[in-house]
Amino acid sequence: MKTSIQERYLVSPFFVFFLVHANMVGIGILGYQRKLIQSAGYDAWISVIITGISTHLLMWMMYAMLKTGASDIIELHIRCFGRWLGKLLSLLVLVYVLVAAFIIFRSYVEVVKIIIFPLMQTWSMSILMLLLLYYVISGGFRTVTGICLVGVTLPLLLMVPLFVFPFEYVHPNNLLPVFSHTVHELFLSAKEVIFNFAGFELLFFYYPFIKNPQQSQKWAHAALLFTTVLYLVLTMMTFMFFTEGELEKITWPTLTMIKIIEIPIIQRIEFIIVSLWLFVVLPNLCLNVWAITRGMKQMFQTNQRRTLLAILLVLMLTSLGMESRADLMMLSNLFGTAAMYFLYGYIPFLFLVYHLWGKRRGSNALLSSTHEINEA
């Protein structure tokens, strides 16, 4: 389905840095270290580097496909697999994005309930967040991009100084001895951190909304590098702050580490951190939900606002139906496995299929009509 998007709905290539980074850093950064050490111990910082390097290869594959004809993953599927199978695969990808949005949404509500409002009902916080989501996403892709810009710059400006305080209590000897685990254990550890690096694959949806999209590739890779450095620094700081035994018992190591900060006029600094984290989580949610509405419009010509309302209702009802934290953790683990197969299995597979015959099929495999999109 070839589409033409009016220029007033497009964003500059520079904003791809914020779109990629904002969707890779979210609620998972509060507690990923606990799972990271299970296989490789305190050598797991090497696994973070391995995962970060691999994302650059996947990003290169994505641009190699998108720059040679098809503008998004739906057109890629139609070119490679035909109209009906292509639509089915695109629908499965939308389900994948929806599950990611739900996990982010429900996890943040859970953190707020446990840290700030233990007696709060799930539905009250959910409604407030969903209203905010509707307000942002209904403004179109440029509004979502603006939220991603705010979601990257504001937390960094406010929270980077907060991460400086724990340096007084770190013990670099915790990282020794280095390379005490096998390559197999390092890759098992890298598997655990894939969930935190997922999110850059949404480029498959917003690529058509970038002016001169070929020029955005350097910004996408810059975002991957910045995210990798952020995770690496935080991982090493956490390892130097906690012993391995302590880290195995702490639910949210990042939040616990920040709690040592003492400010005379503020007794519970974690309240401030969790509140500010909304600016980190909101871009994740907005971009994922927007991608679903965009995909549904591409495939079925549905109205994006109506689809948005339906998706928000699904998030609300599913959130109410999953009150158990154990169920949420199980779903997160399953999604982490799905993300690994999608990123490291399906994207390379699609890359090979597209360059073997999908590119040659060209527009003959696309839907016959060309749709002029008047709204993003």
PLY file of the C-alpha trace (Angstrom):
ply
format ascii 1.0
element vertex 376
property float x
property float y
property float z
element edge 375
property int vertex1
property int vertex2
end_header
0.00 0.00 0.00
1.95 2.97 -1.24
1.20 6.14 0.69
1.98 9.80 0.26
2.21 11.96 3.36
1.89 15.71 3.31
5.03 17.58 4.27
3.39 19.36 7.20
3.12 15.99 8.97
6.82 15.15 8.57
9.65 15.64 11.08
13.32 16.44 10.49
15.87 13.59 10.43
17.42 14.93 13.65
14.33 13.92 15.64
14.96 10.25 14.91
17.56 10.37 17.69
14.81 11.19 20.22
12.29 8.77 18.68
14.71 5.84 18.88
16.17 6.61 22.30
12.85 7.50 23.94
11.36 4.13 23.02
14.38 2.13 24.24
14.57 3.56 27.76
11.51 3.04 29.93
10.25 1.37 33.05
12.64 -1.57 32.63
15.68 0.56 33.46
14.57 0.63 37.11
15.25 -3.08 37.68
16.92 -4.84 34.75
20.19 -5.41 36.66
18.74 -8.18 38.81
18.01 -10.45 35.85
21.16 -9.38 34.04
23.50 -10.98 36.60
21.77 -14.36 36.76
23.92 -15.97 34.07
27.15 -13.95 33.90
27.37 -12.38 37.34
29.26 -9.08 37.40
30.76 -9.80 33.99
27.30 -8.97 32.63
28.40 -5.45 31.70
30.13 -7.14 28.76
26.73 -8.54 27.73
25.36 -4.99 27.60
28.09 -4.06 25.11
27.37 -7.17 23.02
23.65 -6.36 22.87
24.33 -2.70 22.04
26.63 -3.61 19.14
24.09 -6.08 17.75
21.39 -3.39 17.62
23.50 -1.40 15.15
23.53 -4.36 12.78
19.75 -4.72 13.05
19.27 -1.00 12.47
21.43 -1.21 9.35
19.24 -4.05 8.05
16.09 -2.03 8.67
17.39 0.98 6.77
18.68 -1.25 3.98
15.11 -2.47 3.44
13.29 0.83 3.96
15.60 2.90 1.76
15.09 0.72 -1.30
11.38 1.13 -1.98
8.95 0.08 0.75
8.22 2.85 3.22
7.10 0.77 6.22
6.81 -2.79 7.48
3.33 -3.26 6.02
4.57 -2.54 2.50
7.60 -4.75 3.16
5.31 -7.62 4.09
3.14 -7.16 1.01
6.16 -7.08 -1.27
7.71 -10.18 0.28
4.68 -12.36 1.03
1.76 -11.03 -0.97
-1.35 -9.19 0.11
-3.08 -11.65 2.44
-0.11 -13.28 4.14
1.53 -9.86 4.36
-1.49 -8.44 6.18
-1.55 -11.40 8.57
2.13 -10.93 9.45
1.59 -7.18 9.89
-1.31 -7.92 12.24
0.95 -10.17 14.33
3.51 -7.37 14.54
0.76 -5.01 15.76
-0.15 -7.53 18.48
3.54 -7.57 19.47
3.53 -3.76 19.74
0.26 -3.82 21.71
1.69 -6.27 24.26
4.76 -4.04 24.63
2.52 -1.02 25.27
0.49 -2.93 27.86
3.57 -4.12 29.77
4.98 -0.58 29.90
1.62 0.84 30.95
0.83 -1.74 33.62
4.40 -1.82 35.00
4.42 1.92 35.63
1.03 1.75 37.34
2.44 -1.04 39.52
5.49 1.02 40.49
3.31 4.01 41.40
1.04 1.78 43.49
3.89 0.19 45.44
6.10 3.24 45.95
3.70 6.19 46.25
0.07 5.09 46.66
-0.13 1.57 48.16
-3.90 1.82 48.68
-4.65 3.22 45.23
-6.94 1.24 42.93
-5.52 0.24 39.55
-8.39 1.79 37.59
-7.91 5.32 38.95
-4.27 5.65 37.87
-5.04 3.85 34.60
-7.77 6.32 33.64
-5.52 9.32 34.27
-2.73 7.89 32.12
-5.09 6.86 29.32
-6.60 10.37 29.16
-3.11 11.79 28.82
-2.31 9.25 26.12
-5.42 10.17 24.15
-4.62 13.88 24.36
-1.09 13.41 23.04
-1.69 10.79 20.34
-4.77 12.48 18.92
-2.52 15.44 18.07
-0.72 13.34 15.44
2.79 12.11 14.92
4.46 15.51 15.32
2.93 15.81 18.80
4.19 12.33 19.67
7.64 13.36 18.45
7.49 16.42 20.71
6.71 14.21 23.69
9.71 12.02 22.80
11.90 15.15 22.74
10.66 16.18 26.19
10.90 12.59 27.43
14.61 12.48 26.59
15.84 15.97 27.50
13.86 16.74 30.68
14.66 13.52 32.62
18.32 13.79 31.65
18.58 17.40 32.82
16.83 16.64 36.11
18.13 13.17 36.92
21.74 13.01 35.72
22.85 15.06 38.78
21.00 12.56 40.97
23.09 9.70 39.59
26.28 11.49 40.65
25.59 11.14 44.38
25.97 7.32 44.57
29.55 7.55 43.21
30.70 8.27 46.77
29.72 4.75 47.83
30.84 2.63 44.87
33.44 -0.14 45.17
35.26 -0.77 41.84
36.70 -4.02 43.21
33.22 -5.53 42.83
33.88 -5.82 39.09
36.94 -8.02 39.60
37.93 -10.51 38.38
36.94 -9.61 34.82
36.22 -12.28 32.18
35.52 -14.96 34.78
32.53 -16.32 32.83
32.26 -18.24 29.57
31.14 -16.77 26.26
27.99 -18.87 26.50
27.12 -17.32 29.88
27.72 -13.82 28.49
25.29 -14.48 25.65
22.71 -15.87 28.08
23.04 -12.65 30.05
22.73 -10.60 26.85
19.46 -12.42 26.18
18.07 -11.09 29.47
18.76 -7.46 28.55
17.19 -7.59 25.08
13.85 -6.50 26.55
15.43 -3.20 27.61
16.97 -2.57 24.19
13.76 -3.31 22.30
11.81 -0.38 20.88
13.97 0.86 18.02
12.07 -1.51 15.68
9.19 1.00 15.60
11.22 2.76 12.92
9.34 0.34 10.65
6.20 2.43 11.31
7.36 6.06 11.46
9.96 5.94 8.68
7.52 7.53 6.14
7.09 10.51 8.48
10.75 11.55 8.28
11.90 14.24 5.85
14.73 12.92 3.69
14.66 9.67 5.71
17.97 8.44 4.28
19.69 11.25 6.19
18.23 10.03 9.50
20.29 6.83 9.68
23.24 8.51 11.40
20.89 9.88 14.08
19.35 6.42 14.59
22.78 4.89 15.14
23.73 7.79 17.42
20.65 7.03 19.53
21.63 3.36 19.76
25.15 4.32 20.86
23.86 6.80 23.45
21.42 4.24 24.84
24.11 1.57 25.05
26.45 3.93 26.92
23.63 4.88 29.30
22.84 1.24 30.11
26.54 0.41 30.41
27.29 3.25 32.84
24.23 2.48 34.96
25.05 -1.24 34.95
28.62 -0.73 36.12
27.56 1.81 38.74
24.97 -0.63 40.11
27.50 -3.47 40.20
29.97 -1.29 42.09
27.30 -0.09 44.53
25.71 -3.43 45.49
27.20 -6.82 46.19
25.96 -9.68 44.07
24.03 -11.09 47.00
22.29 -7.79 47.66
21.41 -7.30 44.02
19.67 -10.66 43.85
17.20 -9.54 46.55
16.41 -6.00 45.34
13.41 -5.52 43.06
14.36 -2.11 41.63
18.13 -1.57 42.03
18.21 1.78 40.21
15.49 3.21 42.43
17.06 1.77 45.57
20.44 3.25 44.69
18.97 6.72 44.22
17.18 6.53 47.60
20.47 7.22 49.40
20.26 10.85 48.28
19.34 13.14 51.16
17.87 16.57 50.54
16.82 18.55 53.65
13.43 19.65 52.31
12.58 16.28 50.72
12.17 13.17 52.86
11.26 10.64 50.14
13.34 11.29 47.03
11.92 8.18 45.36
8.52 9.93 45.16
10.12 12.60 42.99
11.93 10.03 40.83
8.85 7.88 40.20
6.80 10.98 39.36
9.44 12.22 36.93
9.60 8.78 35.38
6.23 9.48 33.80
8.13 11.65 31.28
10.24 8.58 30.43
7.32 6.15 30.18
4.92 8.45 28.30
6.94 8.56 25.02
7.13 4.73 25.09
3.38 4.44 25.38
2.55 7.18 22.90
4.84 5.83 20.18
3.67 2.23 20.59
-0.03 3.08 20.60
0.40 5.52 17.69
2.16 2.76 15.70
-0.84 0.47 16.22
-3.31 3.10 15.01
-1.07 3.88 12.04
-0.77 0.21 11.13
-4.53 -0.34 11.35
-5.12 2.67 9.10
-2.61 1.36 6.57
-4.17 -2.10 6.42
-7.89 -1.49 6.89
-8.34 2.27 6.24
-9.77 2.73 9.72
-10.13 6.09 11.42
-7.10 6.59 13.69
-9.04 8.37 16.44
-11.58 5.56 16.67
-8.82 2.97 16.64
-7.05 4.94 19.37
-10.15 4.83 21.59
-10.46 1.08 21.01
-6.80 0.46 21.88
-7.02 2.56 25.05
-10.13 0.62 26.08
-8.26 -2.66 25.55
-5.38 -1.38 27.71
-7.81 -0.37 30.44
-9.76 -3.64 30.52
-6.62 -5.78 30.33
-5.02 -3.77 33.11
-8.03 -4.34 35.35
-7.93 -8.05 34.56
-4.27 -8.42 35.60
-3.96 -7.42 39.23
-1.31 -10.00 40.11
2.30 -8.85 39.91
3.34 -12.46 39.26
1.20 -12.54 36.12
2.74 -9.27 34.96
6.25 -10.64 35.48
5.38 -13.81 33.57
4.00 -11.75 30.67
7.14 -9.59 30.69
9.34 -12.68 30.50
7.30 -14.08 27.61
7.51 -10.77 25.79
11.26 -10.65 26.33
11.52 -14.01 24.55
9.22 -12.78 21.76
11.31 -9.61 21.39
14.47 -11.69 21.05
12.94 -13.80 18.26
11.50 -10.75 16.51
14.70 -8.71 16.62
17.32 -11.40 16.07
15.24 -13.86 14.08
12.50 -12.17 12.13
14.27 -8.95 11.10
17.28 -10.83 9.57
14.83 -13.27 7.94
12.80 -10.42 6.46
16.03 -8.78 5.31
17.04 -11.91 3.38
13.59 -12.49 1.89
13.28 -8.88 0.79
16.64 -8.81 -0.96
16.17 -12.24 -2.55
12.87 -11.50 -4.25
10.78 -8.90 -2.42
12.67 -5.96 -3.92
12.24 -7.32 -7.46
8.49 -7.71 -7.06
8.24 -3.95 -6.55
4.88 -2.32 -6.57
3.19 -5.27 -8.34
2.72 -6.96 -4.98
1.24 -3.85 -3.40
-2.42 -2.92 -3.32
-3.52 -1.37 -6.59
-4.75 1.91 -5.26
-2.65 4.80 -3.96
-4.01 6.53 -0.89
-3.29 10.14 -0.13
-3.19 10.49 3.68
-4.58 13.80 4.84
-3.84 13.31 8.51
-1.05 11.60 10.43
0 1
1 2
2 3
3 4
4 5
5 6
6 7
7 8
8 9
9 10
10 11
11 12
12 13
13 14
14 15
15 16
16 17
17 18
18 19
19 20
20 21
21 22
22 23
23 24
24 25
25 26
26 27
27 28
28 29
29 30
30 31
31 32
32 33
33 34
34 35
35 36
36 37
37 38
38 39
39 40
40 41
41 42
42 43
43 44
44 45
45 46
46 47
47 48
48 49
49 50
50 51
51 52
52 53
53 54
54 55
55 56
56 57
57 58
58 59
59 60
60 61
61 62
62 63
63 64
64 65
65 66
66 67
67 68
68 69
69 70
70 71
71 72
72 73
73 74
74 75
75 76
76 77
77 78
78 79
79 80
80 81
81 82
82 83
83 84
84 85
85 86
86 87
87 88
88 89
89 90
90 91
91 92
92 93
93 94
94 95
95 96
96 97
97 98
98 99
99 100
100 101
101 102
102 103
103 104
104 105
105 106
106 107
107 108
108 109
109 110
110 111
111 112
112 113
113 114
114 115
115 116
116 117
117 118
118 119
119 120
120 121
121 122
122 123
123 124
124 125
125 126
126 127
127 128
128 129
129 130
130 131
131 132
132 133
133 134
134 135
135 136
136 137
137 138
138 139
139 140
140 141
141 142
142 143
143 144
144 145
145 146
146 147
147 148
148 149
149 150
150 151
151 152
152 153
153 154
154 155
155 156
156 157
157 158
158 159
159 160
160 161
161 162
162 163
163 164
164 165
165 166
166 167
167 168
168 169
169 170
170 171
171 172
172 173
173 174
174 175
175 176
176 177
177 178
178 179
179 180
180 181
181 182
182 183
183 184
184 185
185 186
186 187
187 188
188 189
189 190
190 191
191 192
192 193
193 194
194 195
195 196
196 197
197 198
198 199
199 200
200 201
201 202
202 203
203 204
204 205
205 206
206 207
207 208
208 209
209 210
210 211
211 212
212 213
213 214
214 215
215 216
216 217
217 218
218 219
219 220
220 221
221 222
222 223
223 224
224 225
225 226
226 227
227 228
228 229
229 230
230 231
231 232
232 233
233 234
234 235
235 236
236 237
237 238
238 239
239 240
240 241
241 242
242 243
243 244
244 245
245 246
246 247
247 248
248 249
249 250
250 251
251 252
252 253
253 254
254 255
255 256
256 257
257 258
258 259
259 260
260 261
261 262
262 263
263 264
264 265
265 266
266 267
267 268
268 269
269 270
270 271
271 272
272 273
273 274
274 275
275 276
276 277
277 278
278 279
279 280
280 281
281 282
282 283
283 284
284 285
285 286
286 287
287 288
288 289
289 290
290 291
291 292
292 293
293 294
294 295
295 296
296 297
297 298
298 299
299 300
300 301
301 302
302 303
303 304
304 305
305 306
306 307
307 308
308 309
309 310
310 311
311 312
312 313
313 314
314 315
315 316
316 317
317 318
318 319
319 320
320 321
321 322
322 323
323 324
324 325
325 326
326 327
327 328
328 329
329 330
330 331
331 332
332 333
333 334
334 335
335 336
336 337
337 338
338 339
339 340
340 341
341 342
342 343
343 344
344 345
345 346
346 347
347 348
348 349
349 350
350 351
351 352
352 353
353 354
354 355
355 356
356 357
357 358
358 359
359 360
360 361
361 362
362 363
363 364
364 365
365 366
366 367
367 368
368 369
369 370
370 371
371 372
372 373
373 374
374 375
